[in-house]
Amino acid sequence: MKRKRGTKGLDGTALGWGFVIGLLAGGIGALFAPKPTITINRQQFQEASQNIRNKLQAFAPVDPIAESIAEGKAAAQRRREQLGLNR
């Protein structure tokens, strides 16, 4: 279908040319963009991964069941003290 003069909107040809021109401009930009350099050795990688592991372990309890039992025992001890039932 031909587009009538004075109509607004995109037709397939304009959309196709826009895609081609954008593709070419992006390709040229990618060619001249500076490349990121990755200079990390094995020791630095191990140190970084150990640091991240330590941070994650600080947030997650190692044994949630043991932690819950310890909290329960502490609460029971406080309650016994409140009631005057210490042995």
VOROTI-883268 format. One record per residue: residue in three letters; x, y, z of N, C-alpha, C in turn. Coordinates in steps of 0.1 Angstrom, whole numbers. Layout:
BEGIN
[ALA, [X, Y, Z], [X, Y, Z], [X, Y, Z]]
...
REM end
This chain:
BEGIN
[MET, [8, -12, 0], [0, 0, 0], [9, 12, 0]]
[LYS, [5, 22, -8], [13, 34, -9], [7, 44, 1]]
[ARG, [16, 52, 6], [12, 62, 16], [8, 74, 9]]
[LYS, [-3, 80, 13], [-8, 92, 7], [-1, 104, 13]]
[ARG, [1, 114, 5], [7, 126, 9], [-1, 133, 20]]
[GLY, [7, 137, 30], [0, 144, 41], [-4, 135, 53]]
[THR, [-3, 122, 51], [-7, 113, 62], [5, 113, 72]]
[LYS, [2, 111, 85], [12, 110, 95], [14, 96, 99]]
[GLY, [26, 93, 104], [29, 80, 109], [41, 74, 102]]
[LEU, [45, 63, 106], [57, 56, 100], [52, 45, 90]]
[ASP, [59, 44, 79], [56, 33, 70], [68, 24, 72]]
[GLY, [68, 13, 65], [78, 2, 66], [91, 7, 61]]
[THR, [92, 15, 51], [104, 20, 45], [112, 29, 55]]
[ALA, [105, 38, 61], [111, 47, 71], [116, 40, 83]]
[LEU, [108, 30, 88], [112, 22, 99], [125, 13, 95]]
[GLY, [125, 8, 84], [136, 0, 79], [149, 8, 78]]
[TRP, [148, 20, 72], [160, 29, 71], [164, 34, 85]]
[GLY, [155, 36, 94], [159, 40, 107], [167, 29, 114]]
[PHE, [162, 17, 112], [169, 6, 118], [183, 4, 113]]
[VAL, [185, 5, 99], [198, 4, 93], [207, 15, 97]]
[ILE, [203, 27, 97], [211, 38, 101], [215, 37, 116]]
[GLY, [206, 33, 125], [209, 31, 139], [219, 20, 141]]
[LEU, [218, 9, 133], [227, -2, 134], [241, 2, 130]]
[LEU, [242, 10, 119], [255, 14, 115], [261, 24, 125]]
[ALA, [253, 33, 130], [259, 43, 140], [263, 35, 152]]
[GLY, [256, 26, 157], [259, 18, 169], [272, 10, 166]]
[GLY, [273, 4, 154], [285, -4, 151], [298, 5, 151]]
[ILE, [297, 17, 145], [308, 26, 144], [311, 31, 158]]
[GLY, [301, 34, 166], [304, 38, 180], [311, 27, 188]]
[ALA, [307, 14, 186], [313, 3, 193], [328, 1, 189]]
[LEU, [331, 4, 176], [344, 3, 172], [354, 13, 179]]
[PHE, [349, 25, 181], [358, 35, 186], [356, 37, 201]]
[ALA, [348, 29, 208], [346, 30, 222], [358, 23, 229]]
[PRO, [363, 29, 240], [374, 22, 247], [370, 9, 253]]
[LYS, [379, -1, 251], [376, -14, 256], [380, -15, 271]]
[PRO, [371, -21, 279], [375, -22, 294], [386, -33, 295]]
[THR, [395, -30, 303], [406, -39, 306], [404, -46, 319]]
[ILE, [406, -59, 319], [404, -67, 331], [418, -72, 334]]
[THR, [423, -66, 345], [436, -71, 349], [435, -75, 364]]
[ILE, [430, -87, 366], [428, -93, 379], [435, -107, 378]]
[ASN, [444, -109, 388], [450, -122, 388], [443, -131, 398]]
[ARG, [448, -143, 399], [441, -153, 406], [441, -150, 421]]
[GLN, [452, -144, 427], [452, -141, 441], [442, -130, 444]]
[GLN, [441, -120, 436], [431, -109, 438], [417, -115, 437]]
[PHE, [414, -124, 428], [401, -130, 427], [398, -138, 439]]
[GLN, [407, -146, 444], [405, -154, 456], [402, -145, 468]]
[GLU, [409, -134, 470], [407, -125, 481], [394, -118, 480]]
[ALA, [390, -114, 468], [377, -108, 466], [365, -118, 469]]
[SER, [367, -130, 464], [356, -140, 466], [355, -143, 481]]
[GLN, [367, -144, 488], [366, -147, 503], [360, -135, 510]]
[ASN, [363, -123, 506], [357, -111, 513], [342, -111, 511]]
[ILE, [337, -115, 499], [322, -115, 497], [316, -126, 505]]
[ARG, [323, -138, 505], [318, -149, 513], [316, -146, 528]]
[ASN, [326, -139, 533], [326, -135, 547], [314, -125, 550]]
[LYS, [312, -116, 541], [301, -107, 543], [288, -114, 542]]
[LEU, [286, -123, 533], [274, -131, 532], [271, -139, 545]]
[GLN, [282, -145, 550], [280, -154, 562], [277, -145, 574]]
[ALA, [281, -133, 574], [277, -124, 586], [262, -122, 586]]
[PHE, [256, -122, 575], [241, -119, 574], [233, -132, 577]]
[ALA, [238, -143, 572], [230, -156, 573], [236, -164, 585]]
[PRO, [227, -168, 594], [232, -176, 606], [236, -189, 601]]
[VAL, [247, -195, 607], [252, -208, 603], [242, -219, 606]]
[ASP, [237, -219, 618], [227, -229, 622], [215, -222, 628]]
[PRO, [205, -220, 621], [193, -213, 626], [186, -220, 637]]
[ILE, [186, -233, 637], [180, -241, 648], [187, -239, 661]]
[ALA, [200, -240, 661], [208, -238, 673], [206, -224, 678]]
[GLU, [206, -214, 669], [204, -200, 673], [190, -199, 680]]
[SER, [180, -205, 674], [166, -204, 680], [166, -211, 694]]
[ILE, [172, -222, 695], [172, -229, 708], [179, -220, 719]]
[ALA, [190, -214, 715], [198, -205, 724], [189, -193, 728]]
[GLU, [182, -187, 719], [173, -176, 722], [162, -181, 731]]
[GLY, [156, -192, 729], [146, -198, 737], [151, -200, 752]]
[LYS, [163, -206, 753], [168, -208, 766], [170, -195, 774]]
[ALA, [175, -185, 767], [177, -172, 773], [164, -165, 777]]
[ALA, [154, -167, 769], [141, -161, 772], [135, -169, 784]]
[ALA, [137, -182, 785], [132, -190, 796], [139, -186, 809]]
[GLN, [152, -183, 808], [159, -179, 820], [155, -165, 825]]
[ARG, [152, -156, 816], [147, -143, 820], [133, -144, 826]]
[ARG, [125, -153, 821], [112, -155, 826], [112, -161, 841]]
[ARG, [121, -171, 843], [123, -176, 856], [127, -166, 866]]
[GLU, [136, -157, 861], [141, -146, 870], [130, -137, 874]]
[GLN, [121, -134, 864], [110, -125, 866], [100, -131, 876]]
[LEU, [98, -144, 876], [89, -151, 884], [95, -155, 898]]
[GLY, [108, -153, 899], [115, -157, 911], [117, -172, 913]]
[LEU, [118, -179, 902], [119, -194, 903], [133, -198, 900]]
[ASN, [143, -190, 903], [157, -194, 901], [161, -205, 910]]
[ARG, [169, -214, 906], [174, -225, 915], [187, -222, 921]]
REM end
